Amino acid sequence: MSLSANAPWRNFYGDMPSTIAYPKLTMYQLVAQTARHVPKLCAYEFMGKTVSYAAFLRRIDRAAAALYALGIRKGDRVTICMPNTPQAVDCFYALSRIGAVSNMIHPLSATQEITFYLDQSDSKAILTLDRLYGKVREAISGAKRRPLLLIARISDELSTPKKLGYALTQGRKVPTLPRGGYLFWSDALHCVNSSLPAPDEDYDGCACILYSGGTTGTTKGICLSSYNFNALALQTIAASGYSSLEGLKMLSVMPIFHGFGLGIGIHTALVGGARCILVPTFTIKGYAVLLKKKHPNFIPGVPTLFEALLRTTHLDKLNMSFLMGMFSGGDTLSVELKHKVDDFLKAHKARIQIREGYGTTECVTASCLTPKDYARDGSIGIPFPDMYYKIVAAGTTDEVEPGAEGEICIAGPTVMLGYLDNPEETAQTLRVHADGKTWLHTGDLGCMDADGFVYFRQRIKRVIITSGYNVYPSQLENIIDGHEKVLLSCVIGVKDPYKMQKVKAYVVLKPGITPSDAVKNELLDYCRSRIAKYAMPYDIVFREELPKTLVGKVAYRVLEEESSKEGQA
């Protein structure tokens, strides 16, 4: 019998049931259920202001009534172009209450990108910040449909003392808005006269659209249901080893437009009765202040965030024994970086190790996680208790033997409904295999051992082919990152007339290390002893920092484009 059918990873979950009973509820209904159970606990806090679960539920209902009065109905799509703020969270659940669809996009998207997202979703309205008015207004002018523009203000959610401080600092960056052409979110909330129908009960239709990172082609809208999100929340809580999150604190720094931030940092926390500490913008100094003052129990993040923690001096001597979980997702956590973070946690008296997760936006976010008390170097963990993984030969549906490399495929209740208005891409990605299950073909290369531990190798398309050999950048990055003078690296392939591609490495050195030819030669000598000759970098370029994508990943394609232009010069 196949490895996927045997599901050996379940041995590591002890007495935990292999199947979770998911309630037939929308995201709104499930969070409302939690709110009625723990009404006095804090649902979220924002810049020092707290909102109880009871108050949160009232805010959602009021927001839903406002949206309904503005003509938003079941099936309508509304774009949320916001950082992590109370208005964004309220609006997301208010749309779920109505049965409308949240179209989540990055607030730093370029004008043309916003127009693209509006057109893709055919949005009836868009919620954004006042400081983004000009860009969004321009994007709307180029859209096929002119959506209603709703403007939120950070100052509306601040206490009186905080408002003054904000006005004197960040408030200066907010442009003076012209009259007309928009509606302030706060005004919409206070002008509700219409009655609101009973909450929508469609739990398995499209409730949210997230977007792929576009690393393997054009950006695609990913349609996800309440069932997908609720399954993620309940599985995450179970896989994390906790029966309840009531009264615990989640540092919600991952952005709401991202599956990891929305699915884990916000929805899972609110389903579990935890407190979301909403962080609208990330700076390492501000992050350090929150760690010192708020003592969060859970920290989800991407590798670049944890790499930043290692560099800062703002956390010196901080006792971090309050941490109960630190989770890395969104990108590969190298073995060396994991060890460095674990050492950092131990030095700060935390009684945990960082746990790596894996997943794709097509299954909301994480569907695989390192067990709480047992890890294997290089592994991204084991599938969630109610998820299935298999490795198939690339381009087929044929499962390979344990340990053999192939494409990672995922099945289970968090797998998307499909791509927005793109049946061809959907059919290529979601395939029914011989076992009768619908499997998500991730486009990622990996393997799974006999115990069910999964090992990520690379995006199938991110392979450097040199002299007929396949070279996987992540493997080289793990090696380079292991050098005592290296903080972070990125490996790319450069066109070569003889080898097809040759290997080039970009390196950020640790603070205090000055780039020089001597350091470069030292790194090359280090690599020669650890890397096959055909995979050796022909050059190492030092950078103060590496470019990042909107979700905090190292933007290797930017480096590829830069290198290509240099070669043409």
N, C-alpha and C positions, 0 to 999 in steps of 0.2 A: 504494500500500500504506500501511496505517496506521502512525503513528509508533510505536505499541507493538510492532507486528510487525517493524519495521526495527531497533528497539532501538539508536538512534544513540549512546546513552550509553556503549556498550561501546567506542567509539573512544577513550575516556579511560582505559581500563584496559590499553592496550598489548597485550602478548602474553598477558595473563592469559586462561585458557580461559573461555568463556562459560558452561560448565556444570561444576559441581564434583561429583566422585564422593563421595557421602555413604555412609559405612559403615552397614550394617544393624546398628547397635548401640544399646543404651539409653544414657542419660546416664551411668549408673554404669559401663557397660562402656567407654565412650569415655574417661572420666576415669581409670579403672583402667589403661587402655592407656597413657595419658600417665604415670601413676605408676610403671609398670614400666619405662618408658623413661628417666625422670629421677628415680629413687628418692631421691637424696640432696639434690635441690633442695628449697627451702622451698615448700610448697603454700600455707600461710597463716600469718599472725602476728596475734596478738591481745594488745593491751596488753603488748607486749614479749616474749611467749612465742611461739616458732616451732614449727611442725609440718612435718616433711619429707613429701614425697609418699609415701614408703614407710609412714611412721607414719599419714598421713592415710588410706591404704587400709585399714590395720588398724583404725583408728577406725570407718570406715564399716562394715566387716564385723562388728565387735563391736556397733555400734548396730543393724544389721540383725538380728543374732542375738537381741538384746534385744527388739526389736519383734516378731519372729517368736514368741519365747517368750511374749509378752503376747497373742498371738492375732491379730496383724496379718497378713493374707494378701493375695494378688494381688487387685487391684481394690478393696480397702478404702481408704477415704479418711481421712487424718490431717491435722488442722489444725495448722499451724505459725504460732504467734502470737508471733513473736520479732523482736528487732533482729538486726543482723549479729553473730552470735556463733559460736564453733566448734560448739556443740551444734546450732544451726539448720542449718548447712552439713552437718554429719555426718548429721543426720536426713533432710535432703532427699535425699541420695544413697543413704542406707540404704533409704529407701522405694522408690527407683528399683531397687535391687538385688532387692527382694522382688517388685516389680511392683505395689506399692500407689501411691496417688495423693496427692501433696502439695497441700493446700489452704492457700494462702499468704494471710495476712491481716495487717493493720497492728496492731502491739501497742498502739497508742493508740486503737484503735477503741472506741467506746462499748459499754456492756454489751449493749444491744439489738442493736447491729450484730453483735457476736460471736455472739449467739444466732441471728441471721439467717444468718450464714455457716455455723454448725454445722448448722442445719436444711437450708440449701441443699445442702450437701455430704453430709449424713447421715454426719458424721464419727464414726469409731469411737474416736478418741483425739485429744487436743489437747496440744501441747507449748507451754509458756509459761514466763515468768520468775517467780521467787518474789515479786517486788515487785508483780506483776499478779494475784496469787492471788485476792484478794477480788473483783475485778471479773469475772474469768474464772469463779470459782466461782458467782457470781450468774448469769452468762450460761448456764452449764451447767444450773442449776436451772430455767431457763425453756425449755430446749431439748426438742424432741420425743424425742430420744434422749440418754441420759446418757453421754457419752463418757468414757473413761478419762482422767484428768487427770495429765499428766506435768509435773513442775516442774524447771526448770533453774536453776542458780545461777551468776552471773558469777564468784563466788569460786572455784568448782570449776576454773576454767580459768586461774587466776593462780598465779604463783610465790609462794613463802612471803613475801618482802618486800612484794610487791604486795598480797597478801591482807590484811596488816596495814593498809596505807594505805587500801585499799578499805573495810575494816571501820570505820575511823575517819571516813570521808567518806560515800561512797555507801551503804555498808552500813547506816547509820542509817535510811535511808529504807525498808529492807526490813521488812515487818511480821513479827511472830512468828506462825508458822503453827500452826494447831491440829493435833492428831494425827488421822490417818486421813483418808480421802477422796481421797488422791492418792498418787503415787509419785515420789520424787526420780529424776531422770534418771540421776544418778550411781549410785544404788542399783540401778536396772534394769540398768545396764551390768555390774555385778558379780555378778549373780544369774542368769547365763545357763548353763543346763544342757542345753538342747536343741540338736540339730544343725541347721544351716542348709542348706536345699536349694541347688542350683546357681543362679547368678544368672538372674533372669528375662530373657527375650530379646525381649519384646514392645516393639519400638521405635516402632511407629506407632499404639499405642493411647493413651488419655488417661493422662498421667503427672503432670500439674500443672494446678491450677486457679488462675488469677489473676482479678482482678475489675476490671471497667471502672470508670472514675472516676465514673460516674453523671451526667455533665454533660449528657447528652441524654435522660435518662429514668431508669428504675429500674436499680439496680446489677445487673449480669449476670455470672455465672460464665463464664469463658473457658477452654475445654478445650484444652490444648496437649500435644503428644506429645514424646517424646525426639527424634524425627526433626526436629520444629520447632526445638527448642533446639540440637541438634547442627548443623543447617543454619545457624542464626544464628551460632553460634560460628565455624564454618569460613568463612562468608562475611565476617564482621566482620574476621577476621584477614586474609583476602585483600584486602578493600576498603581496609583500613587501610594496605596496602602492605608488610606484614611477612610473611616466610615462616615465622617462628617467634617465640614470645614467651618462650622458655626463659630463665629467670634474670632476666627483667625484672619490674618491680613495678607492680601495679595498686592505686591507692588506692580501695578498695571502700567508699565512703561512701553511695552510693545504696542504699536499703533493699532487703532480700532479698525482701520481699513485692511489689516493683515489678518489672515486666518488664525495665526498664533496669538496675536493680541486680542482679537475679538472672541475667538473660541475658547482659549485657555485663560487669558488675563482678565476677561470680563465675564463671559457667559458661564463658564465653569465655576468661577468664584461666586457669582450671584445665585446660581442653582444650589451651591453648597452652603449658602448662608455666611460667606466670608465678607470682609470689607475690602473693596477695591480702592486702592490709593491711586487716583487718576493722575498721570503725569503727562501733560500736554506736549512738552518738548524735552529732549534729553540733552543734558550736559553732565559730564562726569562729576563736576563739583556739586551740582544740584542733586544728582543721584546719591552722592556720598552723604549729603546733608539729610536726605530722606532716610537713608539707612541708619544714621545716628539718632534721628529724632523719632522715627516711626517704628523702628524695630519690626519690619515685615517678616512674616513667617515663610512666604513663598516668593521666589524671584524667577520668573520666566524671562529668557533673553536669548540673544543670538551670540555666537562666538566673539564677534567684535566688541560687544558690550562687556563681556567678561575679560577680554584682553585689555580693555580700558580700565577695568577695576584693578588689574595688576599694576598698571602704570601710575595710578594716582597716589598721592601722599596724604590725601584727605581722610583716609581710613586707618591711618597708623594708630595702633594700640586699641582699636575698637573691638570689644568683645561681641562676637557675632553668634553667640550660643542661642540667640532667638530664632535662627534660621531652622526651618523644618524641611525645606526643599528648595533646590536650585536646579532649574531645568533649562537645558540648551536645545534650541531647535532652529529651523530656518536655514541652516547651513551646516556643513560638516565641522564637527569639533575634533581637531586633530588630537592624537594620543598625547603628544607633548603638551599641548595647551590644556588638556584635561588634567594631566599630572600637575601642571603649574597652578591651576585653579584649586585643585585638591590641597596642594601644599599651602596655598594662600588661606583657604578655609581653616585648615588645621592650625596655622599660625595665629588665626583670629578666634580660636577656641570654638569654632563651629563644629557640631557633632555629625556632620553630613559630608557627603561627597557630591559633586555635581553629577546630575543624571542626564544623559543624552537621549533625546527623542528624535524620531524621524517621521515624516509624513509629507504629504503634498497638499496644496490648496484644494485639489480635487477630492480630498477626503477631509475637508475643513482645515486640518493641520495634523497634529501628531496622531499616529496610529501604532507606534512602536516606542518602547521606553526601556531604558536600562533598569533592571530590577533594583529594589530599594537597597538591598544588602549584598548584592552580588553583581559584579561587572566583569567583562572580558575585554582586554585591551583591543581597541580597534572596532568593537562591536557597537552598533547603534541600539542594541537592546533586543527585546523580544516583543512580538505582537501583543497589543492590548487583548484582554481576556476574551472579548467577543469579536475579534478580528482575525482574518486569515491572511497569511503570506505564502507566496510560492515564488520560486525562481524558475523562469522559463528560458529556453534558448531564444536568443534575440530574433524577432520577426516571426515567432511561432507562438503556440499555446502549449507547447510540450514542456512539462516540468523536468528539470535536470536533477542529477543526483546531489545529495548533500555535499557541500563544499565546492561544487562547480559554479562558475560564474555565468550570469545571464541577466535578464531583465527582471527587476523586482515588480511583482504584481500583488495587488491588495484587494481583498473582498471583505464586505461587512457593512454594518448599518450607517457608517459615516460617508460612504462613497457617494459622490455627487449624483444629481439627476442627469446632468449633461452640460454641454457647452451651449451658451446662449445663441440661438438661431444658427447653429452650426452642426447639422446632423452628420456631416461627413467626418469632421474631427471627433465627434462623439462616438461614432461607430468604430473609429480606429483606436480610441482610447478605452472604451468600455466594451468588453467582449465576453460572450458567454462561452465558457470552456466545457469540456466533456463532462465535468462533475455537476453541471447545471447551474453553477454560481456565475454571477456577473463579476468579472475581474477588471480592476483598473490597471491598465498598463502604464506604469509611471514614467517610462523613458529613462530610468536610472539603472545603472549596472551595479550588481552586487551578488552576494552569495549568502547561503544560510547553512549553518552547521547542523549536525545530527540532533542537537538539543534545541534547535529553534532560534538560536542567536543569529541575528541578521548583521551583515557587514556591507556597508555602502562603499562602493568603489568610485563611481563617477557617473555624471550624466553621460548617457551613451554617446552623445554628440561631442562631449568634451574629452576627447582622446587625441593625444598627439601621436601622429604616425611618422616615425623617423626610421629611415633605412629598412622599411618593412616591419618594424617592431611597433607594438602598441605601448605608449607611455602614458600613465595616468597621473595627471598633475597633482591630485590630492596626495598620492603616495610620496611624491618628491617633496611636496610642501611639509608633510609630516617629518621627513628626514631633516630638511633645512631648519624647520622650527625647533628641532632638537638641539641645535648649536647654542652654547651658553650666551652668545652675543646677539642672537636673533630674537626679535619680538614677534614678527609676523612676516610671512612670505606669500608670494603668488607666482605660480609657474604658468607660462603660456607657450604656445607653439608659434614659431616664426617661419614663414615660407623660405624654402631653400631649394635651389635648382637641382641639387644632387640628392638630398636626403628626403625631399618632400617638405619636411618640417625639421627645424632644430629647436632645441629647448632653451628658453630664456627665463631667468628668475629675477623677480623684483623683491627687494628685502627692506624691511624696516628694522633698524637696529635698536637694541635696548637703550633707554636713557643713559647718557654718559659715555656711550661708545661712538667715537667719531669715524665716519666713513673714510676709508683710505684704500690704496692699492694693497697694502699689507693685510688689511682685514679681508678684502676680496680674495686674495690668494689663500688666506687661511680657510675661508669658507669653501673655496674650490678644492683644496686639499682634503677638507672634511668630507666633501661630497664624493670625491674620487674613491674614498675607502668604503663608501656605503651605497653607491649608485653604479649600475652597469654603465659601461663606456658609452653605449649608444644613447643612454638617457641623460648623460651629463649635460648640465647647462653650459652653453658656449659663452655665456656672459651673465654677470650678476650686476644689476643696477640698484643702487641705493636710493631710497625715497624716505622723506620724513613721514609720510603717510601714504596709504593706498586708497584709490578711489572706491567709494561704496555705492551700492544701489540704494534705492529709496527705502528698502527694508533692512538695510544694514549689512548686506553681504558684500564681500570683496567683488568689485565690478571688473572681472578679468577681461571682459570684452572691451572695456575702455582701454585697457593696457594693450590688447591685441590691435586695436585700431591705431593707437599711438605708435606702436612699433612698426605697423605696416606703413604709415606715413613717413616715418624716419627712413625706412628702407627705400621708399620712392624718391626721397629728396636727393 
